[in-house]
Amino acid sequence: MEQTDWLLDLYRARAKDTRMVPKPEEATHWQELMFSRVQGSVCELRAQLLGVHSAMVLAKVLRRLAYKTLDLYGNLIRDPGAASICKLVEDNAQILCLNIGCNDLSDKSGRAVVELVAKNSPLRVLRLGREPKHYHDNNFTAETALGLAHALAETNRNLTALTLTGNSIGGGVQGAQALSALAHMLQLNTTLRSLSLGECGVRAGSAALLCEALLSNTSLRFLDLHGNALAPEVGAKLGQVLALGNALTVLDVSACGLGDEGAVAIAEALSGNTSLIHLALDANDLTDEFGQRIAIALAGNKTLTELSLAANAICEDGGRHIGAALETNPVMSVLDLSGNAIRDAGAEAFAHVLARSSVLTRVNLSAAKISDVGGTALAAALTRNSGLNMLVLRSNFLSEATSTAFVELFKTNTTLTKVGLGGNQINHNTVLALRRLCERNRSDLKATTIRPLQSEVIRLYGQQERLHEVQRALKAEIDTKTALQRELRGLYSELDSVEAVEDEACKALQKQIDDQNKFLEEVLAHLAEKDSEIAAIDAEYLVKINSAQAELDEMLQRKDRMQETVDQAQRELDQRQAALTTRIADIQAAIEKARQDRERLNAETEAAVQAAQAFKDEQAAELVRMQQEDAEAAEKKKLAKQQRIEAKAAAKAARIAEKKAKAAEAKAAEAKRKADEKRRNEPREPVLSEQEQ
């Protein structure tokens, strides 16, 4: 089934789900919008109001299509649709990534998901949770989590990523059992790389079990526990995990109530950790004490590249310590301190870092109570910085002085592509000017890096297509060459068999000749014996001379006949040797012809490669010409559109003038009518006759 057909079927099912009347023009428009989302190996249908009927259609048509990723996040397929999608993934082994988060699912469809995972399907990534933009949240409970834990611990060895964010799986006794089963799974499973349990109602005791399991797990890379009510003790457990240097590279424990005590344990573990690259500790009530400890850790850590400490209580002292630590840190590229009151002193510390180091690429200092003193210091520092791409200073106490400094900054800075100054006392026109300057830097960046890469990719795609054609032609030539070589090997084999037969015949003839010669020698020896006997007993056997002479004549005749037989055999041997010589000459001629054919095929292959290169050059020239024609056509289209607009404006003005003229005529006619009526209603003076006069 073509994509056009099944997209139309999906539109009709979507209309049934949303109780809308299908319209051909809307179907065409929706099909065009969706076509770009289902190209290649990804089928991305997020937030398209797809329901149960749509899921049924997808489960039917996608069985025969080679998609690796199926993303249905933010729809309303509900439990029946999810069961159909799970059956689809079970039947189509090519689907490796499935996202059915935010589809109003419950444990009823969770059983189908657990059954899919338990069958050890080729599925690699399973997302059942919500994202920052969420609606129609799923409602999986501890029952589904427990089933998934058992499946991953016992049978499944393919799943590498599991997301359960936003599902209440940790509440009550069943929740504790489910999280205990997940912890046990982490001790047994060696393929799971990512586990997201954010906002799942995980308690401190269950989180401690997960941390203890991580002490023996060397495969998990990504752990998300944000939004769970943990405790400082969990922070200490996580510190032990990080201190052991396990495989964790991303850890998110934002809004977990760790406080300084739990977060400090994590910070101290960073000094010896060589795997963690992203750490999020947002909204954990952290103070300057933690700021000092994390600064010490950052001074010695060489792997952490992203640190998020937003919405805490870090103030000026903590900001200064973190800024000083970053001066010697060679890897930290992303830092978020938004919502911390580091004020101007902290901003000046970061300005000092930015003036001396180009490692940082993104910094967020929003809502940090920074005034123009800190803002201008940051702007001045960026004149000497060539690494920062994004700086966010929203909701501070900045005014026109800071914005002017940033406008001046862009005269020399060509790397800053985003500056966030919203929520400050800055003129809107200045904000727009900064946006235009950032857009200029982005355009320059695209022109110098991205666009050449895109052009190179397009060129390589073209060359790849040409290469495929040449490879197909070369394969055909190689097949022909292989067939000729196979035929040549057959000729060589036939030649070997003929030579073997001829050798056997020669050996047989030679044996016959040897036998005849031996027989002749025996006859000659017998004759010699007879001659001696005749000489010895000549007198005695004179009467037998005639009979002996006759016997001798007969033997001589027999010798002559044998000699004729030998001569005949010699002639036959000469004939066979001549025939063999002719056959060998024919085979050598065939070999020479095959060699010539091979040389001809090699020459034709070289010519085909040259023709393909010439075709590629012609296509490149044709592409340049088509681009020029497209530019001219766009200019003509723009001019025609402008002319149409002017013609419409002139026609409208003419219609307005015509309406005004008609109104004036109507007004004049009305005035004339009223005047005539007035004259008719005025009393006339009587006319006196001559007699009355």
For each residue, the residues with C-beta under 8 A, 3 or more apart:
1: 5 6 61 64
2: 5 6
3: 6 7 35 38
4: 7 8 31
5: 1 2 8 9
6: 1 2 3 9 10 57 61 65
7: 3 4 10 11 30 31 34 35 38
8: 4 5 11 12 27 31
9: 5 6 12 13 57 61
10: 6 7 13 14 34 50 54 57 58 61
11: 7 8 14 15 22 26 27 30 31
12: 8 9 15 16 22 27
13: 9 10 16 17 50 51 53 54 56 57
14: 10 11 17 18 30 48 49 50 51 53 54
15: 11 12 18 19 20 21 22
16: 12 13 19 51 53
17: 13 14 49 50 51 52 53 54 76
18: 14 15 49 51
19: 15 16
20: 15
21: 15
22: 11 12 15 26 27
23: 26 27
24: 27 28
25: 28 29
26: 11 22 23 29 30
27: 8 11 12 22 23 24 30 31
28: 24 25 31 32
29: 25 26 32 33
30: 7 11 14 26 27 33 34
31: 4 7 8 11 27 28 34 35
32: 28 29 35
33: 29 30 36 37
34: 7 10 30 31 37 38 45 48
35: 3 7 31 32 38 39
36: 33 39
37: 33 34 42 43 44 45
38: 3 7 34 35 42 43 44 45 67
39: 35 36 42
40:
41: 66 67 68 69
42: 37 38 39 67 68 69 71
43: 37 38 62 65 67 69 70 71
44: 37 38 69 71
45: 34 37 38 48 50 58 71 72 75
46: 71 72 73 74 75
47: 73 74 75
48: 14 34 45 54 75
49: 14 17 18 75 76
50: 10 13 14 17 45 54 55 58 72 75 76 77 81
51: 13 14 16 17 18 54 55 75 76 77 78 81
52: 17 55 56 77 78 80 81
53: 13 14 16 17 56 57
54: 10 13 14 17 48 50 51 57 58 75 77 81
55: 50 51 52 58 59 72 77 80 81 82 84 85
56: 13 52 53 59 60 81 84
57: 6 9 10 13 53 54 60 61
58: 10 45 50 54 55 61 62 70 72 84 85 88
59: 55 56 62 63 84 85 87 88
60: 56 57 63
61: 1 6 9 10 57 58 64 65
62: 43 58 59 65 67 70 88 92 95
63: 59 60 88 91 92
64: 1 61
65: 6 43 61 62
66: 41 94
67: 38 41 42 43 62 70 92 94 95
68: 41 42 94 95 96 97
69: 41 42 43 44 95 96 97 99
70: 43 58 62 67 85 88 89 95 97 98 99
71: 42 43 44 45 46 97 99
72: 45 46 50 55 58 75 77 85 99 100 103
73: 46 47 99 100 101 102 103 127 131
74: 46 47 101 102 103 133 134 135 136
75: 45 46 47 48 49 50 51 54 72 102 103 136
76: 17 49 50 51 103 104 136
77: 50 51 52 54 55 72 80 81 82 85 100 103 105
78: 51 52 81 82 103 104 105 109
79: 82 83 105 106 108 109
80: 52 55 77 83 84 109
81: 50 51 52 54 55 56 77 78 84 85 103
82: 55 77 78 79 85 86 100 103 105 109 112 113
83: 79 80 86 87 109 112
84: 55 56 58 59 80 81 87 88
85: 55 58 59 70 72 77 81 82 88 89 98 100
86: 82 83 89 90 109 112 113 115 116
87: 59 83 84 90 91 112
88: 58 59 62 63 70 84 85 91 92 95
89: 70 85 86 92 95 98 116 121 123
90: 86 87 116 119 121
91: 63 87 88
92: 62 63 67 88 89 95
93: 121 122
94: 66 67 68 122
95: 62 67 68 69 70 88 89 92 98 122 123
96: 68 69 122 123 124 125
97: 68 69 70 71 123 124 125 127
98: 70 85 89 95 123 125 126 127
99: 69 70 71 72 73 125 127
100: 72 73 77 82 85 103 105 127 128 138
101: 73 74 127 128 129 130 131 134 138 163 165 166
102: 73 74 75 130 131 134 135 136 137 138
103: 72 73 74 75 76 77 78 81 82 100 136 138
104: 76 78 136 137 138 139
105: 77 78 79 82 100 109 110 128 138 139 140
106: 79 109 110 138 139 140
107: 110 111 139 140 141 143 144
108: 79 111
109: 78 79 80 82 83 86 105 106 112 113
110: 105 106 107 113 114 140 141 143 144 147
111: 107 108 114 115 144 147
112: 82 83 86 87 109 115 116
113: 82 86 109 110 116 117 126 128 144 148
114: 110 111 117 118 144 147 148 151
115: 86 111 112 118 119
116: 86 89 90 112 113 119 121 123
117: 113 114 120 121 123 126 148 151 152 156 159
118: 114 115 147 150 151 154 155 156
119: 90 115 116 155
120: 117 155 156 157 158
121: 89 90 93 116 117 158
122: 93 94 95 96 158
123: 89 95 96 97 98 116 117 126 158 159
124: 96 97 158 159 160 161
125: 96 97 98 99 159 160 161
126: 98 113 117 123 159 161 162 163
127: 73 97 98 99 100 101 161 163
128: 100 101 105 113 138 140 144 162 163 164 167
129: 101 138 163 164 165 166 167 196 198
130: 101 102 134 137 138 165 166 199
131: 73 101 102 134 165
132:
133: 74
134: 74 101 102 130 131 137 166
135: 74 102
136: 74 75 76 102 103 104
137: 102 104 130 134 166 167
138: 100 101 102 103 104 105 106 128 129 130 166 167
139: 104 105 106 107 167 168
140: 105 106 107 110 128 143 144 145 164 167 168 169
141: 107 110 144 145 167 168 169 171 174 175
142: 145 146 169 170 171 172 174 175 177 178
143: 107 110 140 146 147 174 178
144: 107 110 111 113 114 128 140 141 147 148 167 169
145: 140 141 142 148 149 164 167 169 175 178 179 181 182
146: 142 143 149 150 174 177 178 181
147: 110 111 114 118 143 144 150 151
148: 113 114 117 144 145 151 152 162 164 182
149: 145 146 152 153 178 181 182 184 185
150: 118 146 147 153 154 181 185
151: 114 117 118 147 148 154 155 156
152: 117 148 149 156 159 162 185 189 192
153: 149 150 181 184 185 188 189
154: 118 150 151
155: 118 119 120 151
156: 117 118 120 151 152 159 189 191
157: 120 189 191
158: 120 121 122 123 124 191
159: 117 123 124 125 126 152 156 162 191 192
160: 124 125 191 192 193 194
161: 124 125 126 127 192 193 194 195 222
162: 126 128 148 152 159 192 194 195 196
163: 101 126 127 128 129 194 196
164: 128 129 140 145 148 167 169 196 197 200
165: 101 129 130 131 196 197 198 199 200 224
166: 101 129 130 134 137 138 198 199 200
167: 128 129 137 138 139 140 141 144 145 164 200
168: 139 140 141 171 175 200 201
169: 140 141 142 144 145 164 175 178 179 197 200 201
170: 142 175 176 178 179 197 200 201 202 203 206 228
171: 141 142 168 174 175 201
172: 142 175 176
173: 176 177
174: 141 142 143 146 171 177 178
175: 141 142 145 168 169 170 171 172 178 179 201 203 206
176: 170 172 173 179 180 203 205 206
177: 142 146 173 174 180 181
178: 142 143 145 146 149 169 170 174 175 181 182
179: 145 169 170 175 176 182 183 202 206 207 209 210
180: 176 177 183 184 206 209
181: 145 146 149 150 153 177 178 184 185
182: 145 148 149 178 179 185 186 195 197 210
183: 179 180 186 187 206 209 210 212 213
184: 149 153 180 181 187 188 213
185: 149 150 152 153 181 182 188 189 192 213
186: 182 183 189 192 195 210 213 214 217 220
187: 183 184 213 216 217
188: 153 184 185
189: 152 153 156 157 185 186 192 219
190: 218 219
191: 156 157 158 159 160 219
192: 152 159 160 161 162 185 186 189 195 219 220
193: 160 161 219 220 221 222
194: 160 161 162 163 220 221 222
195: 161 162 182 186 192 220 222 223 224
196: 129 162 163 164 165 222 224
197: 164 165 169 170 182 200 202 224 225 228
198: 129 165 166 224 225 226 227 228 252
199: 130 165 166 226 227 228
200: 164 165 166 167 168 169 170 197 228
201: 168 169 170 171 175 228 229
202: 170 179 197 206 207 210 225 228 229 230
203: 170 175 176 206 207 228 229 230
204: 207 208 229 230 231 233 234
205: 176 208 209
206: 170 175 176 179 180 183 202 203 209 210
207: 179 202 203 204 210 211 225 228 230 234 237
208: 204 205 211 212 233 234 237
209: 179 180 183 205 206 212 213
210: 179 182 183 186 202 206 207 213 214 225
211: 207 208 214 215 234 237 238 240 241
212: 183 208 209 215 237
213: 183 184 185 186 187 209 210 216 217
214: 186 210 211 217 220 223 241 246 248
215: 211 212 240 241 244 246
216: 187 213
217: 186 187 213 214 220 246 247
218: 190 246 247
219: 189 190 191 192 193 247
220: 186 192 193 194 195 214 217 223 246 247 248
221: 193 194 247 248 249 250
222: 161 193 194 195 196 248 249 250
223: 195 214 220 248 250 251 252
224: 165 195 196 197 198 250 252
225: 197 198 202 207 210 228 230 252 253 256
226: 198 199 252 253 254 255 256 280 282
227: 198 199 254 255 256
228: 170 197 198 199 200 201 202 203 207 225 256
229: 201 202 203 204 256 257
230: 202 203 204 207 225 234 235 253 256 257 258 262
231: 204 234 235 257 258 262
232: 235 236 258 259 261 262 265
233: 204 208 236 237 262
234: 204 207 208 211 230 231 237 238 253 256 258 262
235: 230 231 232 238 239 253 258 259 261 262 263 264 265 266
236: 232 233 239 240 261 262 265
237: 207 208 211 212 233 234 240 241
238: 211 234 235 241 242 251 253 262 265 266 269
239: 235 236 242 243 265 266 268 269
240: 211 215 236 237 243 244 265 269
241: 211 214 215 237 238 244 246 248 269
242: 238 239 245 246 248 251 266 269 270 273 276
243: 239 240 268 269 272 273
244: 215 240 241
245: 242 272 273 274 275
246: 214 215 217 218 220 241 242 275
247: 217 218 219 220 221 275
248: 214 220 221 222 223 241 242 251 275 276
249: 221 222 275 276 277 278
250: 221 222 223 224 276 277 278
251: 223 238 242 248 266 276 278 279 280
252: 198 223 224 225 226 278 280
253: 225 226 230 234 235 238 256 258 266 280 281 284
254: 226 227 280 281 282 283 284 308 310
255: 226 227 282 283 284
256: 225 226 227 228 229 230 234 253 262 284
257: 229 230 231 284 285
258: 230 231 232 234 235 253 261 262 263 266 281 284
259: 232 235 262 263 284 285 286
260: 263 264 285 286 287 289 290
261: 232 235 236 258 264 265
262: 230 231 232 233 234 235 236 238 256 258 259 265 266 284
263: 235 258 259 260 266 267 281 284 286 290 294
264: 235 260 261 267 268 289 290 293
265: 232 235 236 238 239 240 261 262 268 269
266: 235 238 239 242 251 253 258 262 263 269 270 279 281
267: 263 264 270 290 293 294 296 297
268: 239 243 264 265 271 293 297
269: 238 239 240 241 242 243 265 266 272 273 297
270: 242 266 267 273 276 279 294 297 298 300 301 304
271: 268 296 297 300 301
272: 243 245 269
273: 242 243 245 269 270 276 301 303 304
274: 245 302 303
275: 245 246 247 248 249 303
276: 242 248 249 250 251 270 273 279 303 304
277: 249 250 303 304 305 306
278: 249 250 251 252 304 305 306 307
279: 251 266 270 276 304 306 307 308
280: 226 251 252 253 254 308
281: 253 254 258 263 266 284 286 308 309 312
282: 226 254 255 308 309 310 311 312 336
283: 254 255 310 311 312
284: 253 254 255 256 257 258 259 262 263 281 312
285: 257 259 260 312 313
286: 259 260 263 281 290 291 309 312 313 314
287: 260 290 291 312 313 314 315 318
288: 291 292 314 315 317 318 321
289: 260 264 292 293 318
290: 260 263 264 267 286 287 293 294 312 314 318
291: 286 287 288 294 295 314 315 317 318 319 321 322
292: 288 289 295 296 317 318 321
293: 264 267 268 289 290 296 297
294: 263 267 270 290 291 297 298 307 309 322 325
295: 291 292 298 299 318 321 322 324 325
296: 267 271 292 293 299 300 325
297: 267 268 269 270 271 293 294 300 301
298: 270 294 295 301 304 307 322 325 326 329 332
299: 295 296 325 328 329
300: 270 271 296 297
301: 270 271 273 297 298 304 329 331
302: 274 330 331
303: 273 274 275 276 277 331
304: 270 273 276 277 278 279 298 301 307 331 332
305: 277 278 331 332 333 334
306: 277 278 279 332 333 334 335
307: 278 279 294 298 304 332 334 335 336
308: 254 279 280 281 282 334 335 336
309: 281 282 286 294 312 314 335 336 337 340
310: 254 282 283 336 337 338 339 340 364
311: 282 283 338 339 340
312: 281 282 283 284 285 286 287 290 309 339 340
313: 285 286 287 340 341
314: 286 287 288 290 291 309 318 319 322 337 340 341 342
315: 287 288 291 318 319 340 341 342 343 346
316: 319 320 341 342 343 345 346
317: 288 291 292 320 321
318: 287 288 289 290 291 292 295 314 315 321 322 340 342 346
319: 291 314 315 316 322 323 337 340 342 343 345 346 347 349 350 368
320: 316 317 323 324 345 346 349
321: 288 291 292 295 317 318 324 325
322: 291 294 295 298 314 318 319 325 326 335 337 346 349
323: 319 320 326 327 346 349 350 352 353
324: 295 320 321 327 349
325: 294 295 296 298 299 321 322 328 329
326: 298 322 323 329 332 335 350 353 357 359 360
327: 323 324 352 353 356 357
328: 299 325
329: 298 299 301 325 326 332 359
330: 302 359
331: 301 302 303 304 305 359
332: 298 304 305 306 307 326 329 335 359 360
333: 305 306 359 360 361 362
334: 305 306 307 308 360 361 362 363
335: 306 307 308 309 322 326 332 360 362 363 364
336: 282 307 308 309 310 363 364
337: 309 310 314 319 322 340 342 346 363 364 365 368
338: 310 311 364 365 366 367 368 392 394
339: 310 311 312 366 367 368
340: 309 310 311 312 313 314 315 318 319 337 346 368
341: 313 314 315 316 368 369
342: 314 315 316 318 319 337 345 346 347 365 368 369 370
343: 315 316 319 346 347 368 369 370 371 374
344: 347 348 370 371 373 374 377
345: 316 319 320 342 348 349 374
346: 315 316 318 319 320 322 323 337 340 342 343 349 350 365 368 370 374
347: 319 342 343 344 350 351 365 368 370 373 374 375 377 378
348: 344 345 351 352 373 374 377
349: 319 320 322 323 324 345 346 352 353
350: 319 323 326 346 347 353 354 363 365 378 381
351: 347 348 354 355 374 377 378 380 381
352: 323 327 348 349 355 356 381
353: 323 326 327 349 350 356 357 360 381
354: 350 351 357 360 363 378 381 382 385 388
355: 351 352 380 381 384 385
356: 327 352 353
357: 326 327 353 354 360 385 387
358: 385 386 387 388
359: 326 329 330 331 332 333 387
360: 326 332 333 334 335 353 354 357 363 387 388
361: 333 334 387 388 389 390
362: 333 334 335 388 389 390 391
363: 334 335 336 337 350 354 360 388 390 391 392
364: 310 335 336 337 338 390 392 420
365: 337 338 342 346 347 350 368 370 378 391 392 393 396
366: 338 339 392 393 394 395 396 420 423
367: 338 339 394 395 396
368: 319 337 338 339 340 341 342 343 346 347 365 393 396
369: 341 342 343 396 397
370: 342 343 344 346 347 365 374 375 393 396 397 398
371: 343 344 374 375 396 397 398
372: 375 376 397 398 399 401 402
373: 344 347 348 376 377
374: 343 344 345 346 347 348 351 370 371 377 378
375: 347 370 371 372 378 379 393 396 398 401 402 405 406
376: 372 373 379 380 401 402 405
377: 344 347 348 351 373 374 380 381
378: 347 350 351 354 365 374 375 381 382 391 393
379: 375 376 382 383 402 405 406 408 409
380: 351 355 376 377 383 405 409
381: 350 351 352 353 354 355 377 378 384 385
382: 354 378 379 385 388 391 409 413 416
383: 379 380 409 412 413
384: 355 381
385: 354 355 357 358 381 382 388 413 415
386: 358 413 415
387: 357 358 359 360 361 415
388: 354 358 360 361 362 363 382 385 391 415 416
389: 361 362 415 416 417 418
390: 361 362 363 364 416 417 418 419 420
391: 362 363 365 378 382 388 416 418 419 420
392: 338 363 364 365 366 418 419 420
393: 365 366 368 370 375 378 396 398 402 419 420 421 424
394: 338 366 367 420 421 422 423 424
395: 366 367 422 423 424
396: 365 366 367 368 369 370 371 375 393 423 424
397: 369 370 371 372 424 425
398: 370 371 372 375 393 401 402 403 421 424 425 426
399: 372 402 403 424 425 426
400: 403 404 425 426 427 430
401: 372 375 376 398 404 405
402: 372 375 376 379 393 398 399 405 406 421 424 426
403: 398 399 400 406 407 421 424 426 427 430 431 434
404: 400 401 407 408 430
405: 375 376 379 380 401 402 408 409
406: 375 379 402 403 409 410 419 421 434
407: 403 404 410 430 433 434 437
408: 379 404 405 411
409: 379 380 382 383 405 406 412 413 416
410: 406 407 413 416 434 437 440 441
411: 408
412: 383 409
413: 382 383 385 386 409 410 416 441
414: 441 444
415: 385 386 387 388 389 441 445
416: 382 388 389 390 391 409 410 413 419 438 441
417: 389 390 438 441 442 445
418: 389 390 391 392 438
419: 390 391 392 393 406 416 434 438
420: 364 366 390 391 392 393 394
421: 393 394 398 402 403 406 424 426 431 434
422: 394 395 431
423: 366 394 395 396
424: 393 394 395 396 397 398 399 402 403 421
425: 397 398 399 400
426: 398 399 400 402 403 421 430 431
427: 400 403 430 431
428: 431 432
429: 432 433
430: 400 403 404 407 426 427 433 434
431: 403 421 422 426 427 428 434 435
432: 428 429 435 436
433: 407 429 430 436 437
434: 403 406 407 410 419 421 430 431 437 438
435: 431 432 438 439
436: 432 433 439 440
437: 407 410 433 434 440 441
438: 416 417 418 419 434 435 441 442
439: 435 436 442 443
440: 410 436 437 443 444
441: 410 413 414 415 416 417 437 438 444 445
442: 417 438 439 445 446
443: 439 440 446 447
444: 414 440 441 447 448
445: 415 417 441 442 448 449 450
446: 442 443 449 450 451
447: 443 444 450 451
448: 444 445 451 452
449: 445 446 452 453
450: 445 446 447 453 454
451: 446 447 448 454 455
452: 448 449 455 456
453: 449 450 456 457
454: 450 451 457 458
455: 451 452 458 459
456: 452 453 459 460
457: 453 454 460 461
458: 454 455 461 462
459: 455 456 462 463 620
460: 456 457 463 464
461: 457 458 464 465
462: 458 459 465 466 616 619 620
463: 459 460 466 467 616
464: 460 461 467 468
465: 461 462 468 469
466: 462 463 469 470 612 615 616
467: 463 464 470 471
468: 464 465 471 472
469: 465 466 472 473 612
470: 466 467 473 474 608 609 612
471: 467 468 474 475
472: 468 469 475 476
473: 469 470 476 477 605 608 612
474: 470 471 477 478 605 608
475: 471 472 478 479
476: 472 473 479 480
477: 473 474 480 481 601 604 605 608
478: 474 475 481 482
479: 475 476 482 483
480: 476 477 483 484 601
481: 477 478 484 485 598 601
482: 478 479 485 486
483: 479 480 486 487
484: 480 481 487 488 594 597 598
485: 481 482 488 489
486: 482 483 489 490
487: 483 484 490 491 594
488: 484 485 491 492 590 591 594
489: 485 486 492 493
490: 486 487 493 494
491: 487 488 494 495 587 590 591
492: 488 489 495 496 587
493: 489 490 496 497
494: 490 491 497 498 587
495: 491 492 498 499 583 584 587
496: 492 493 499 500
497: 493 494 500 501
498: 494 495 501 502 580 583
499: 495 496 502 503 580
500: 496 497 503 504
501: 497 498 504 505
502: 498 499 505 506 576 577 580
503: 499 500 506 507
504: 500 501 507 508
505: 501 502 508 509 576
506: 502 503 509 510 573 576
507: 503 504 510 511
508: 504 505 511 512
509: 505 506 512 513 569 572 573
510: 506 507 513 514
511: 507 508 514 515
512: 508 509 515 516 569
513: 509 510 516 517 566 569 570
514: 510 511 517 518
515: 511 512 518 519
516: 512 513 519 520 562 565 566
517: 513 514 520 521
518: 514 515 521 522
519: 515 516 522 523 562
520: 516 517 523 524 559 562
521: 517 518 524 525
522: 518 519 525 526
523: 519 520 526 527 555 558 559
524: 520 521 527 528
525: 521 522 528 529
526: 522 523 529 530
527: 523 524 530 531 552 555
528: 524 525 531 532
529: 525 526 532 533
530: 526 527 533 534 548 552
531: 527 528 534 535
532: 528 529 535 536
533: 529 530 536 537
534: 530 531 537 538 541 545 548
535: 531 532 538
536: 532 533
537: 533 534 540 541
538: 534 535 541 542 545
539: 542
540: 537
541: 534 537 538 544 545 548
542: 538 539 545
543:
544: 541 547 548
545: 534 538 541 542 548 549
546: 549 550
547: 544 550 551
548: 530 534 541 544 545 551 552
549: 545 546 552 553
550: 546 547 553 554
551: 547 548 554 555
552: 527 530 548 549 555 556
553: 549 550 556 557
554: 550 551 557 558
555: 523 527 551 552 558 559
556: 552 553 559 560
557: 553 554 560 561
558: 523 554 555 561 562
559: 520 523 555 556 562 563
560: 556 557 563 564
561: 557 558 564 565
562: 516 519 520 558 559 565 566
563: 559 560 566 567
564: 560 561 567 568
565: 516 561 562 568 569
566: 513 516 562 563 569 570
567: 563 564 570 571
568: 564 565 571 572
569: 509 512 513 565 566 572 573
570: 513 566 567 573 574
571: 567 568 574 575
572: 509 568 569 575 576
573: 506 509 569 570 576 577
574: 570 571 577 578
575: 571 572 578 579
576: 502 505 506 572 573 579 580
577: 502 573 574 580 581
578: 574 575 581 582
579: 575 576 582 583
580: 498 499 502 576 577 583 584
581: 577 578 584 585
582: 578 579 585 586
583: 495 498 579 580 586 587
584: 495 580 581 587 588
585: 581 582 588 589
586: 582 583 589 590
587: 491 492 494 495 583 584 590 591
588: 584 585 591 592
589: 585 586 592 593
590: 488 491 586 587 593 594
591: 488 491 587 588 594 595
592: 588 589 595 596
593: 589 590 596 597
594: 484 487 488 590 591 597 598
595: 591 592 598 599
596: 592 593 599 600
597: 484 593 594 600 601
598: 481 484 594 595 601 602
599: 595 596 602 603
600: 596 597 603 604
601: 477 480 481 597 598 604 605
602: 598 599 605 606
603: 599 600 606 607
604: 477 600 601 607 608
605: 473 474 477 601 602 608 609
606: 602 603 609 610
607: 603 604 610 611
608: 470 473 474 477 604 605 611 612
609: 470 605 606 612 613
610: 606 607 613 614
611: 607 608 614 615
612: 466 469 470 473 608 609 615 616
613: 609 610 616 617
614: 610 611 617 618
615: 466 611 612 618 619
616: 462 463 466 612 613 619 620
617: 613 614 620 621
618: 614 615 621 622
619: 462 615 616 622 623
620: 459 462 616 617 623 624
621: 617 618 624 625
622: 618 619 625 626
623: 619 620 626 627
624: 620 621 627 628
625: 621 622 628 629
626: 622 623 629 630
627: 623 624 630 631
628: 624 625 631 632
629: 625 626 632 633
630: 626 627 633 634
631: 627 628 634 635
632: 628 629 635 636
633: 629 630 636 637
634: 630 631 637 638
635: 631 632 638 639
636: 632 633 639 640
637: 633 634 640 641
638: 634 635 641 642
639: 635 636 642 643
640: 636 637 643 644
641: 637 638 644 645
642: 638 639 645 646
643: 639 640 646 647
644: 640 641 647 648
645: 641 642 648 649
646: 642 643 649 650
647: 643 644 650 651
648: 644 645 651 652
649: 645 646 652 653
650: 646 647 653 654
651: 647 648 654 655
652: 648 649 655 656
653: 649 650 656 657
654: 650 651 657 658
655: 651 652 658 659
656: 652 653 659 660
657: 653 654 660 661
658: 654 655 661 662
659: 655 656 662 663
660: 656 657 663 664
661: 657 658 664 665
662: 658 659 665 666
663: 659 660 666 667
664: 660 661 667 668
665: 661 662 668 669
666: 662 663 669 670
667: 663 664 670 671
668: 664 665 671 672
669: 665 666 672 673
670: 666 667 673 674
671: 667 668 674 675
672: 668 669 675 676
673: 669 670 676 677
674: 670 671 677 678
675: 671 672 678 679
676: 672 673 679 680
677: 673 674 680 681
678: 674 675 681 682
679: 675 676 682
680: 676 677
681: 677 678
682: 678 679
683:
684:
685:
686:
687:
688: 692 693
689: 692 693
690: 693
691:
692: 688 689
693: 688 689 690
